[in-house]
Amino acid sequence: MDNMNFRGGRDRDRVSANQPYEVRYLSEKFGVEKQIVMDAIKACSGKRKLIEDYLKERTGRGRGDNLSDARNAP
C-alpha cells in the first residue's frame, strides 16, 4: 500500500490500485471506467508512465485534449 509519508520520486512513478483517488484521477483523465484503469495498472505493473501510455494509446485521450479541441472549434 502507498505510504503517504514518503513523497519522493519513487512514489510519483507508481500507481496503487489500492488508492481510490489514484484510480479515480486516471479514470477521469482518460474518460474510462475504473475497471479499465485497474486492468491497466495490473498490465503495467503499477508504473505510471506505462499506464498513461497504455490508456492514451487505447483512448486517444489525455488531460488537455478536450481543451485544445474546444479552442479549434469554429
C-alpha positions as CSV (number, residue, x, y, z in Angstrom):
1,M,0.0,0.0,0.0
2,D,1.1,3.6,-0.6
3,N,2.8,5.2,2.3
4,M,1.6,8.8,2.4
5,N,4.7,9.8,4.5
6,F,7.1,9.2,1.6
7,R,6.6,11.5,-1.4
8,G,9.8,11.0,-3.3
9,G,10.3,10.2,-7.0
10,R,9.6,6.5,-6.5
11,D,6.1,7.3,-5.1
12,R,5.2,9.5,-8.1
13,D,6.4,6.9,-10.6
14,R,3.9,4.3,-9.3
15,V,0.1,4.0,-9.2
16,S,-1.5,2.0,-6.5
17,A,-4.8,0.2,-7.3
18,N,-5.5,0.3,-3.6
19,Q,-5.7,4.1,-3.6
20,P,-9.2,5.1,-4.9
21,Y,-8.1,8.7,-5.6
22,E,-5.4,7.5,-8.0
23,V,-7.8,5.2,-9.8
24,R,-10.4,8.0,-10.0
25,Y,-7.8,10.5,-11.3
26,L,-6.8,8.3,-14.2
27,S,-10.4,7.3,-14.9
28,E,-11.4,11.0,-15.2
29,K,-8.2,12.0,-17.1
30,F,-8.7,9.4,-19.8
31,G,-12.5,9.2,-19.7
32,V,-12.6,5.4,-19.0
33,E,-14.3,3.1,-16.5
34,K,-12.4,2.5,-13.2
35,Q,-12.1,-1.2,-14.1
36,I,-10.1,-0.3,-17.3
37,V,-7.7,1.7,-15.1
38,M,-7.4,-1.3,-12.7
39,D,-6.6,-3.5,-15.7
40,A,-4.0,-1.1,-17.0
41,I,-2.4,-0.9,-13.5
42,K,-2.1,-4.7,-13.5
43,A,-0.9,-4.9,-17.1
44,C,1.8,-2.3,-16.5
45,S,2.9,-3.4,-13.0
46,G,1.8,-0.1,-11.5
47,K,4.3,2.1,-13.4
48,R,2.6,5.4,-14.0
49,K,4.3,6.3,-17.4
50,L,3.4,2.9,-18.8
51,I,-0.1,3.1,-17.5
52,E,-0.7,6.5,-19.0
53,D,0.8,5.4,-22.4
54,Y,-1.4,2.3,-22.3
55,L,-4.5,4.3,-21.6
56,K,-3.7,7.1,-24.1
57,E,-3.0,4.5,-26.8
58,R,-6.4,2.9,-26.2
59,T,-8.4,6.0,-25.8
60,G,-6.5,8.7,-27.8
61,R,-7.1,11.0,-24.8
62,G,-5.2,12.6,-22.1
63,R,-5.6,15.7,-19.9
64,G,-6.0,18.8,-22.0
65,D,-7.1,17.1,-25.2
66,N,-10.6,18.4,-24.9
67,L,-9.4,21.9,-24.2
68,S,-7.4,22.1,-27.5
69,D,-10.5,20.7,-29.4
70,A,-12.7,23.5,-27.9
71,R,-10.2,26.2,-28.9
72,N,-10.1,25.0,-32.5
73,A,-13.8,24.7,-32.9
74,P,-15.5,27.3,-35.3
